[in-house]
């Protein structure tokens, strides 16, 4: 019998495994031996180092397998692993080809305990290989597992470990185009640190986009459309959908990993219909291969959520869209959340009710009213992912796309969305699309940080929008216990409180400065409230709450 070189999970880049000559996994029939790199009857066996590997929960790890002879078309090789873990847990984890006769299983353990992986392949040398890993607690304060819909409060999100998640999004469709020639990601890392410091905890990005119609071609050093490289061999004009360009995807790996390390949710737009991309034919084997490729490379990241397509309303084949969602669900072993961007007619007809986990929309008017209607339509979270585009520093004429608003108007719309019980995402004209100026720090960054700080200082997940409690503005309430009132323009208003056990404290909040100011206590009944006069007539928020709120608190 021949020696078979396979895996030893020694940590490589990103804390991933890399193959090491002379040690690895092999098989004798279906048996696996643990003899520290020994050769028994000419067969290489699992090293003790592999058996002793410890992997933090939810941390992606690459198990690398090498085939002695390269198949004719390595991208068409069927390769996966059956993972078995504590309590009889089983996952079928898809694998992928990553060059140099190597295939990878990118795996993240969803539960602590011992896990064993056995490969499955139509190539004999890659079939039936086994390895093992022990999953231990993840000590990173940024990692809380995958995002889930709260089963108790289905309009809300929660992490796997129970930590609350208030999405404050940032659109950067071409994020992966930065640092294309520098694996260290110096620009990307600095940019992401800035976003995190300003309260943004999820980023919307394309898996690929080619160019915009409003800035065609390279118009300057900050224009990344068309991008510097391409996901497949060939070109956008003449793509070879049978072969992936690994340079592109290894770079994309680093970008997703940079988001993961910071605990930033990656809202991946699998397709986009208005950015001049030549996609594989709908439902073709190449289309399946593309979707399977993304799942194999990125489903192990707990910060991933799948979005079928940006501007999905452009795709008129409803059967295709539903089929793609079923394909994702069937092939993603971790059941990451799924959504569809901006197919209002489809959502309103209920076609996604049994396939998507939350609604992702864009609404550019009647922000509160539309959010309330969407939340009442179905019990799931709703993200208005596109409601305004902040202009550049030169004012209303300083823009890339044909529409832009002031930073104050953009954040005012965001407050209407959140004060209705929904979530949103921020656009800046010089980072949202193919023009990227990561060194800019527009005023909206601080405004959105104030928004997140405010709502995370409330029990927002327990409140719901209720009309008639306040005489003006928007009101979220858990009656008798906690209230949030937002007015786009400061004015006197009344607040009707019922069911309070005792006096409730009040605090004014300035959405543009983050300033807080205590006010008098209020009790049951109708109370007239007057915002601080020295704050002017801009937007204003009021938080009313009891001195203590036991029960369903934040988990840290």
N, C-alpha and C positions, 0 to 999 in steps of 0.2 A: 504494500500500500504506500502511496506517496505522502510525503509531508504536505500539510496544507497550512499556508501562512494566513493568519486571520487577525484577531484583535487582542491587544492588551490595552485596557483603558487607563493609560497614563495621561495626565492632564496636559493638554496643549492649549492653543489660543482660545480665549473666552472661557477657560476652565473645561474645555472639551477634551475628549479622548483622542489620542493619536496612535497609529500603529508603531510597534517597536520591533526591529528585526530580531528573530530568534525566539520570541516569546509570543504567545497568543492563545486563541481559542481554536480548538479543533473538535472533531467528533469521531468516535469509534462506534458505529451503529448509531444508537441514541444515547450513549453514555458519555459523561463528561468527567474527566479526572482532574484533580487539583494537586498537581505535583510540581509546583514552582519551576516551570519552564523545562521540565524533563521531557525526554523523548522515549516513549514506551512502544516497543515493536515498530520503530520507525515512524510513529505518528506523534505529531506535536500536540500537546495537551494544554489545558487552561492553567495559567500561572497563578500562584498564590496571590500575587498582586492584584489580578483581576477579581478573584474571589473576595478580596478584602476592600474593594472599592466602596467608598461611601459617597453618596450623592445627596446634597440638600434637597429637600422636598421642593418641587416646582422648578428646579434648575435644569435647563436643557443640557444634554450631554450627548456627544457624538460617539457612537460605537462604530468603529471603522473596520471594514472587511475588505480584503484584497483577493482578487481572483488571479491565479497564475497566468491565465491566458485570456486576453481581452476578447469578448464576444464581438461579432461583426458590427452590431449596433447596440452599444451599451445603454443608450437611453431607453431602449425598448425592453430591457430586461425587467422581468417581474421580480420585485424584491421587497420583502416586508419582514416583520418579526412579530411573533406572538409573545406578549409580555404577560406573565402571571405574577400576582402579588398577594398581599395580605387579604385574608378573608375570601379567597377564591376570586379576587378581581382579575379580569382578563381584558387586555387591550390588543387590538391588531394595529400595529404601528407601521405605516408605510415608510419605505426607504427610498433613497435616491442615489443616482450615480454622481460622483464628484471628481471625475478625472483620474488619470494614472492607474487605471484598473481597480479603483476603490469605490465601494458602495458604503453608504452611511445609514444608520438608524439613529435619528435624532429623537431622544427620549427624555421625558421629564416625568418623574414618579409623582402621581397624584396623592399618594399616601405613604406614610412612614412604614418601614419594614423591609423584608427581603423580597427582591424581584428577580425573576429569571426570564431571560429572553432567548427565544429559539427562532432562527431565521427560516424563511420560506422563500424559495426562488425556483424559477424554471431553468436555472443554471446549476448543475449538480454541485459544483465547487462552492457555491454560495448557499446551498440548501442544508438545513439541519444543524447549523452552527449554533453553539450555545454560549451564553455568558451570564453573569449574575452581578447584582449590585444591591447594596443595602442603602435604603433611603433613610436619612436622618432629618432632624428638624432644620428648617431654614432660619438662620439667625439674622438675615438682612432685614433692617427696619423698612426697606422699600418694597419687599416682596410679600404679598398676601395671597398668592394663588390667582386663579382665574377669576374674572368678573362674572357674576351670575345675576339673574333677576331675583329679587327678594321674594321668596315664596309666600311670605306673610303680607308684605306690602308690594304688590306686583308692579306698581308704577316706579319702583325704586331699584337701584343696583346695590349689590353687596359682594364683597370678595369671598373667596372660598373659606377663609379663616374667620369670617363674620364681620370684618372691618367694613364700615360704611364707605361707599364710593359716590362722591358728588362729581360727575363729569364736568370739567371745564375745558373745552376743546380748543384746538389750534389747527387750522388748515395749512398744510405745507405739502402740496401735491408732489412737488419735485424734490423733496428732502433728500432722497437717495442720489440726486445728481451732484451734491456737494462732495468734495474730497474724492472724486472718482479715481485719482491717481495717488492717493495717500492712505494706506491702510490704517494709519494712526488716527484718522478722522479729526484733525485739529479744529477745523472750522465747525464741523457737526457737533463735536462735544461741547465746545464753547457756546454754540447756539442753543443746544438742548439744556445746558445748565442755566442759561438765561431764561428760557421758557419755564423751567421748573421753579426758579426763584420768583417768577411772576405769577405763579399759581396755576399754570396750565398743566393738567395731568393726563390729557390724552391728545394724540396727534393724528390727524387724518392725512393719509398719504396714499398715492397710487402705487400699485405694484409696478406699473409702467405707464408713462404718458409720453407722447411724442412732441407735440407743439400746440400752441394756442392759435386761434384764428385772428385774434386782435393784436398779436405781436409775432407775426410769422417770421421764421428764420432767426439767425443770430443778430440781435440788434445792439449788443454790447457785451462786455465781460460778465455782466450779471444775468445774462439771458441764457438759460440752460435748455431751451427748446429750439431745435432738436437736441437731445441729450448727447453726452460724449460717448455713450456706448449703448448696446442694444441687447435685449434679453435672449434673443435667438441668434444662431448663425445667419449670415446674410445681412440684409438691411431692411428698413421699414418698407422700402419699395419692392424688394425681392427677398422676403423672409424665408428662412429654412426652418419651418416649425418642427421638424424632426429632431433638431439638435439645439440644445440650450448653450448660450455663451456663458461659460462658468465664471468668467471674470465679472460679469454683471452680477450674478447671483451671490458670489462670495462677498462682493461689496455690499449687496443688499443685506446679507447675513449680518455684517458688522453694524449696519444702521439699526436693524431690528434689535440686535443685542445691546447697542447703546441705549435704546429706549427701555429695554427690559431692565438693565442695570440700575436705571433711575426710577423704576416703578411707573413709567409712563405707558399708558394704554396705547397700542398701535391699532388704529382703525384702518384696516387695509382695504382699499378699493381695488377689487380684483380686476375689473375692467373699467374703461371710461369710454363714452361714446361720442364725445365732442372734442377730442384732443388728437385727432388725425392718426390713430393707431391702426395698423393692419393686423387684425386679430385672426386666429384660426377660424375656419368655418364653424358655425354653430353646430354643436353636437357631433363634430368629427372626432376621429381618434386623436388628432392633434389638440383639439379643444379639451378632451378628457385628460390628456397628458399634461397640459398646462395647469389645469385645476388640481390634478393629483400632485404635481410638482410643488405647487405652493403649499398644499397641505403637508406633504412630506417634510419640507424644509422649515415650516413655520408653526405648525399646529402645536409643537412641543413648547412653544413660548406661551406662558400663561397670560401675557399681556396682549395677545392677539384677539381681535374680533374681525369677522369676515363681513365685508360689504360686497354684494354681488357686483355692483357697478355704480359709478358716479353717473348721474343723469340716466338712470335705468329706464326712464320713460321713453328714451329714444329707441329702445329695443321693443318692437311691436309684437314679437313672438312670445306670447304669454306662456305657452307650453315650454319653450326653451328656458325662460327664467325660472319657472317652477322646477323644471328638471335639474337645473344647475344647483338650486338650493337643496334638492333631495340628494344630489351627488355629494355636495359638501357634507351634509349630515351623515351620509352613509360611510364616508371615508375619513372623517375626522374622529380619531379615537377619544379625544378630550372634550368633545362637544363644546367648542368655543362658540360664543354667541354669534348669531347671524342676523344681518339686516339688509335692507335694500334702500339705496339713496334715491329719494325724490321720484317715487312712482305713485303720485297721489291718487290717481284713478284706480290703480291696483289695490292700494291700501283701503280706499273707501269701499271697494267691492268685496273686501275681505279675502282676497286670493292668497295673501301671505299669512293669514291668521294661524295656520297650523305648521308653518315652516320657518318664519322669522321669529326672533326673540324680542325685538323691540323695533320701533318705527324711527327711521331716519328720514328727515324731510328738509325742504327749504321753503320758508315762507317770508315774504318781503313786505307784508302789511298785516294789520290786524293780528299782531303777534300773540297777545293774550287770548283773544277770542278763538283764534285758530288752535292754539295749544289746548285750551279747555275742551274744544270739540273733539280733538284727537284723543285726549285722555279719557273722555267719556265714551268714545267709540269702542275702545277695547282696553282691558286691564293689562297694560304693559308699559314700560318706559317709553318716552318720546323725546327724541333729540331733534331740535331745529338746528340742523347743521350748517345753515346758510341763511342769515337774515340781514347781513350788512357787510360792507367792505370799507375798512378804515382807509382814508385818503393818506397820501404822503405828506411830508412836512411842509410842502409848498402850498397846501390848501386844497380846495375842492377840484381844481384843475390838475393836481398832481396825482396821477393814477395810471395804472396799466390797463385794466379793464375799463369799459365805458361808463361804469357807475362807481361812485365812491361817496362816502358820508364822513362827517366829522367824527372824531373819536367819542365825543360826548353823545352823539346820536346813536352810534353803534352800541355803546354800553347801555344806553337807555332802553334800547330794544332788548338787549340781553336780560335786563332786570324784569321787563315785562314777561319774558319767556320763563324765567326761574320763579317769579312770583305767581305764575299760573300753575306751577308744579312740574314744569318740564326742565330740559337741559339744553345747552347750546354750544356753539363753536364760534371762534373768533377768526376773522379774516383781516389780514393786512395786505394792502395792494402790492407791496414789494416783497412778499414771501409766500403768498397763497398759491401762486401758479408758477410759471417758468421763469419769471424775473425774481431772483432771490438776493436780498440784501440782508444777510443775517446780522450784520453789525448795527443795523438800525435798532433803536429802542423807542418805538412810537408811544404816545401817551396812553393808548389803550391797554398796554401791558399792565401798568399800575392800576388802571380802572378795573380790569378783570381780576387782578389780585385782590382788590377790595371786595369785589363781588363774592369771590370764593371764601375769603375770611369771614364775611358776614354770615353767609348761609351755613358754613361749618360751625359757627357759633350758635346755631339753632338746632332744634330737633326737626329739621325740615322734612324728614322722611315720615314723621307722624302727622304732619299737617296736610290739608288739602285746600284748594281754592274754593271759597264760599262767597257768593254774591250777597250783598245786603248788610254785611257786618260793618263795613266802613262806608261812609257816605261818598267817598272819592277814592280813586286809585284801585289797586289790586290788593286782595287780602288772602293770605294763607292762614289757616287757623286749625288748631285743635281746641275747639270751644271750651272756655273755662280754664284753659291751661296755658296756651301759648298762641301768639298772633304775630304775623309779619304784614305790614302795610307798606306798599310802595306807591309813590306818586311821581310821575314824570316831571311835574312842576309843583314846587312846594306851595301848599295852601292849607287853610284850616279845614278840618274834617271831624266828623263824629265817629266814634267806635262804640259798638253795642256789645257789651260783654255779658254773657250768661253762664251760670254754672261754676263760677270761680269759688273756691273754698275760702279764700282770703284775698287780701290786697295783692295786686300784680305790679311788678316794677316795669317801668318804661324807659327806653333808651333810644334816642335819635341817632341816625347813622347817615353820614354824608357819602354817597356813592362815589364821588369824584376825588375825595381826599382821604377817606377812611376814618375821618374823625368821628368820635362817639361823644354823646352828651346825655348824661342822666337827666331824667325828668321826674315828675311826681308820680306817686302810686295811683293806680286806678282800681275801681271795684265794679261789681255788677251794675249794669245799667248803661245808659247812654252818656258818653263823656266827650266833650269838645276838646280837641287837641290842636295846638298851634306850634308849627315848626319854629326852630330858632330863627329870629328875624335876621341876625347877622350872617346867616348862611345863604342869603339871597333867595332867588326864585327858581333855582335849578332843581334837579331830582332830589328826592328825600326818601328815607326809609325809617320805619319805626318798628322796634322789637319790643313786644310785651310778653312777659313771662313770670311765672311764679319763682319763688326763691329757690326751690328745689324741684327737680323733675325726675323722680325715680322711675325705674323700669327699663325700657328698651334704649339704653344709652349707646354711645360710641364704643366700639371695641378697639383697644389699642394693644 
